[in-house]
């Protein structure tokens, strides 16, 4: 009797790319905390705490980009509202961290967060119940984005809303949530959001060991999400999703219930985005309604486009590279970042339509005349053409 784990291992580690991606992420989860905690600060091999926190944040963005690539690259669903699922996962974790503060807040109220005391709230809202327990909060991290995606997707996909129209309504969804969470009477901290966290699972969030563990958890979460996505896209379900992406009408004609396939992958993607948000919040120390901003969701699309849509590892690479550039430019020349981001998107659209990982392998060296040549695959006939 063949083990069920066999096809899963083959799907994830069956090629060199899968082995490299998973291997690098697992190695980073082990090596970076060791170099941070066990190597003396004066050593050239020491990884400073701020670098651990910064790369940990990049990894949460990589997980978010991976969730978008799953639906956009393999199912043709261009969501401009995935920042909403990321923010909801972050708020679920933030609510748990707020409940852990207890009497250590500014007002010393063990039952109510500081912002509720300031706003003269008398009792904890019912939707905050249960968040003092980590298992409940962890469940809400995936359940809240998943349920929202299920309800939204059920109506959108059954109504056969596709293309730019779907993109617009996903953007409207995240904008509506942003406006709602900005309201003080919603009970989520208003425009200030949730912050001033103290600890997680009893460990001080400012301690080096806690930050190292959060980094390792982020790296392993990206590895696990990558493995899950690889299993999905390598399965029969994945082949149907690719067919839906390329010719949805033909797939419907063959008798497939396209809306169910799209709904499943949309919900999985939203849950992954929620996990990314939950890992992001304890590492940056704040979550506010700005995370719902439609511009954030558009930026995620740029990450995926830069790395390479439909490649999974390209989404990870794009998220890390673009956010590294953002960190550098906003520190060196703050006013230029938005122009650089817009220029990057235009450049990728015109010159790198397949992203970095889809374009770099297309270059090869050599040939009869020597020098670099560009290899282009012609999809319609399966031939390749070369030109200088």
N, C-alpha and C positions, 0 to 999 in steps of 0.2 A: 504494500500500500504506500503510495507516494506521499511524502509530507507536503502540507499546504505551504510551508515556508519556502520550499524550493523555488517556485515561480517568482515569489517576492524578492528573494535574494538575487535571482537572475535578472529581474527587471531593474533593480537598483545598481547592482555591481557587475552587470553583464557586459559592460563596455568600459573602456579606459576613462571616459569622462565621469561616469558615476563613481568609479573607485577614487579618482582624484578629488572630486568635490567632497565626498563623504570623508575621505581620509584627511583632507586639509581641515575640515571643520572639527573633526574629532581631535586632531592633533592640536589645533588652536585652543580647544576647550581644556586641554591638559597643559600645554606648554605655557600659554600666557599667564594663567594663575601661578604656576610654579616660578616663572621668571619675575613675577611681581612680588610674591610673598617670600620666596626663599633665596633670591639673589640679592646681595647687598646693593644699596642705593648707589654707591659709587662705581659699581661695575658697569661696563658697556653693554652687558647683556640684560641689565635690569629694565623692566617695563614699568614706567611710572604709573601711579594710580589714575591720573587723568587720562592717560592713553587707554587704560583698561576700560574706563567708563565711556570714552569716546568710541572705541571700536565696538563695545557692547551695544551702544546706541545704533551704530551702523548695521550691526547684525539684526537688530529688530526691524530696521528698515528693509534689510535684505529679505527677511521673512514676509514682510508686507508686499514687497515687489513680487516675490514668488507666488503669493496668493493671487495677485492680479494677472500674472503671466499664465496661470493655470486656466483662467476663464477667457482672457483676451487672446493669448497665443494659441490655445488649443480648441477653443469653442467659439471664438469670434465675438465674444461678449465684451464690448468696450464699456466698462463701468467708470464713470467719472464721480462716483460717490463712495469709493472704498475707504476713504478716510473716515467715514461714519462708523464702519465696523471696527476700525482700528481704535477710534476714540471711545466707542462703547466698551470695548475690552479694557481700555485704559481706565475708564471711569469705574468699572467693576472692581478692578484692583485698587484704585485710589480710594474707593469707599471702604474697602477692607483695611487699608493702611490708616485711614482716618479713625476707624473704630478702635485701632490698636493704640492710639495716642493716650486715651483715658484721661487721667487728671494732669497729664503733662502739658496740656494745652495752655494757652494764654489765660483763659478764664477758669481753668481747673475743674471743668465740668466733665464728669466721667461718662455721662449719658449722651450729651450733645456735642457735635463738633463746634469749634470756635465760631465759624461763620453763622451757625444757627443761633448761638448765644447772642452774638452781635446783632442779629436781625430779630431778636426777641421771640424766637420760636420756643414753645412750651414743651413740646414732646417730639420724639424722633418719628419721622414719617414712616409709614408702614413698609414702603419699598426699601428702607434701609435695614429692616429686620433680617437677621441671618448673616449679615456681612462681617460680623465679629468673628465668624468661623472661617478659616482659610479654605476648607473643602467646599463650602457653599459658594464662596467668592470665586474659586477656581471653576466651579460649574457654571456660574453666571458669565464668566469670561467667554466661554464658548456658546452658552445657551442663548444669551441675549442677542449677540450678532447673528447667530444661526436662525433664531425665530424671526427676527426682522427680515433676514434674507429670504426665508421660506415664505413669509406672507407677501413681501414685495415681489419676489420672483413668481409666485403662484399666479398673481393677477397679471403681471407683465408678460410672462411667457405664454400663458393661456390665451392672452389677447393678441399674441404674435407681434408684440412690440419689439422691433429690432433696429439695428443700425443707429443712426444719429438720434432717433427718437428715444431709444432706450438710454443712450448716454445723457440726454437732456433730463430725463425724469430721475435718473440716479443722482445727477447733480442737484436737482431740485430737492431730492430727499435729504441730502446731507446739508443743504442750505437751511431747510426747514428745521432740522435738528439743531443746527448751530444757533438759530434764533431762539429756539425753545430753551436751550441750555444756558443762554445768556441771561435769562430771566431769574431773578433772585427767588421768586416764589416757586420755582421748580424743585428747590432743595438740593442743588448740586454745586453750590458755591458761586453762582452767577458768573460774571466776567472774570473773577479771580480764580475760579475753579477750586481744585483740591490740592493742598500743598502742606508743607511743614511736617512731613512724615518722619516718624521716629525709628521704627524697626519693622522687620518682617519675620514672622515665625519666631519672635523673641530675639532676633539678632539685629544689632545696630546697623542701620542702613549706611552710615558713614564709615563703618569699619572696613579696612582693606580686605579682610577675609570675606565679608558679605558681598562686596562689589565683585570680587573674583568669582564667587559662586554664581552670582547673577550673570556674569560674562559667560561662564561655562554653560549655564542653563540656556542662554541665548544661542550660543554656538550649536549646542546639541539640538535645540528646537529647530534651527534652520536645517540641520542635517536630517532630522526626523521628517520635517515638512517636505524637504527635497525627495526623500525616499518615498513618502506617501504620494507625492505628485508623479514621480516616475512610475510607481505601480499603477496609478490611474491611467496615465497616458499610454502605457505599454499594454494595457489590457484591451479586451474587446470594446469596453466602454470608451476607452481613449480613441479607438479607431472610428467609432461612431461620432464622437465629438469632433474629430478632424473632418469627417464628412459633412457634419452640420456646419462647421466653419466655412467650408469651401462651397457647398451646394445644399443649403438647407431645404430648398424646395424639392430636390430629388430625393433626399432622405425621407421627407414626409410622404412622397409618392410611393416609396418602397414599404410604407406601413409602420415606420418607427414613430413613437410618440416623442417627438423632439423636445417638447416642453419638459418632460420628466428628466431627460438627460441634462438639459440646461439647468434645471432647478437643482438637481443633485450637485453638480459641480459648482454652482453659484453658492449654495449653502456651505459646502466644504471650504470654499475660498473665503467666505465671510468668517468662518470659525478660525481659520488660520490668521486672518487679519486681526481678530480679537485677541488671539494669543500674543501676537506681535505687540499690540497695545499694552497688554498686561505686563510684558517683560520690559517695555519702554518706560513705564511710569516709575517704578522704584529706582531705575538707573538715572533718570533725569530729575526726579523729585517733584514733579508737578504734572497736572493734567487740567486743561482748561478748554472752554468752547472753541478756542482758536484751532484746535485739532480737527474740528468739523469743517473748516473753511474749504470751499470748493477748489481753491488754488492748490491746496495740499494734495487733493486727489489727482489733479492734473499733473502735479509734479511726479507722482508715482508712475503715471503713464510714461513720462519722459525717462525715468530710471529704466523701465522695461525696454523702451524703444532704443535707448543708448546701448544697453547690454545685448539685446537681441531677443525680439519677441518670438515665443515658441521654442525656446531652448532651455528654460529653467535655470541652468547655471548662468546664462546670460543675464537674467533678471537679477541674480545675486551680485554679479560683477557690476552691472550698471548702477544698482543702488549704492554700493560701496564707493565706486569711483565718483559719481555725481555728488554724493554727500561729502566726500573728502574735498572735492573742489569747492563746495559750498563753505565748508569750514575754513578753508584757506582764504578764499576770496572775501568772505564777510569779515575776516580778521584783518586782511591786508588792504583791500579796497572795498569797503562795505557797500558803497553806492553802485557798484558795477555788477553785483551778483544777478539781479533780475534781468539785466541786459544780456549777461553771459548765458543765463539759462534759456532765454528766448532764442539767442543765436545758436546755442547748442541744439535745440529742438529743430530749428530750420536746417542746420547743417546735417543732422542725422537724417532728416526726411529727404534731403536732396542727394546726399553723397553716401550715406550708410543706411539704406532702407532696411537692411537685415540686421542692423546693429553691429556691435564689435565682433561678437562671436560668429555671426553669420557672414561677415565680410573678410575678416583676417584670414581664415582658411582658404578664401578664394584667390589669394595672392600666392604665386609660386615663383621661384627663381630658376632661371635657366632658359632652355629653349635653343633653337638653332642660332639665333643671333645674340644670345646671352641677355642679361639684364632682367628687370622685373617684368612679368606679364600678368595680365588679369584674366582669370578664368570665369566665364559667366555661363551658368546653366540655363538653357532655354526650356522652360517648363512644358511648353506645348508638344515638343518633339523629343525631349529628353537628350538633346545633343548639347555639346559644349562648344563655345566659340572662344577664340583667343584673339586679343588685340593688344598692342603695346600700350 
